[in-house]
Amino acid sequence: MKLGELNAWSHVIDRVGILGGSFDPPHKAHVALARSALSQLLLDVLHVVPTGAAWHKARMLSLAKDRVAMARLAFLESSPVERSSDKIVVDEREILRSGPSFTIDTVKEIEQLYPGATIYLIIGQDQAQAFSSWREHALLVQKTQVVIAARDAGLQATSPAGLSLQKPAVLGDAIYLNCPLMPISATEVRASIDQGLDVSQLVPELVLHYIQQQGLYSNNS
């Protein structure tokens, strides 16, 4: 789906997801997370938002055009039998925005597209632990339903009482997403590619082809 197509039917959308990340590169756990969010949260639309100038990243990100292209391949064109691309938007607003990327700005812009809709802000376990450092984090909790996707086997959503012990108080009534256990990280993928290792089980096939064609992540861990 393209952003320009939203205005015609945004009035019927009640449940909107936001999944942000550097997607450098997007891997199979990202895709699985998107599918889990769509099905479990009953989302009408999911905005996948590649970050622009990431204030919290110590390393230099790959070029925005490459990360956007890979996100489109991962979320919109991979696994055609199972895909839910009619409900996914690869949203370039942070790429196009000048200056550092802050989630609160993205939330404010997206909520204007869907007046009255519930906004589900999907974050990872590591992001949840650092949430108090996010700009206007208290306002984010007010404006969205925060959803935490746990990657640890011990934090899978089988025991809400146990999970609540892992949740920082700053997240308020954040809920957990029951995701398939796929312990994959983009750091691992980049390092493996740099070492010449096979990553075909870690990233979607089309993304891997793009990485190979563009020569990404060589000499870059």
Buried (B, 14 or more C-beta within 10 A) or exposed (E): BEEEEBEEEBEEBEBBBBBBBBBBBBBBBBBBBBBBBBEBBEBBBBBBBBBBBBEEEEEEBBEBEBBBBBBBBBBBEBBEEEBBBEBBBBBBBBBEBEEBBBBBBBBBBBBEBBEEBBBBBBBBBEBBBEBEEBEBBEEBBEBBBBBBBBBEEEBBBEEEEEBEEBBBEBBEEBBBBEBEEBEBBBEBBBBBBBEEEEBEEBBBEBBBEBBEEBEBBEEEE
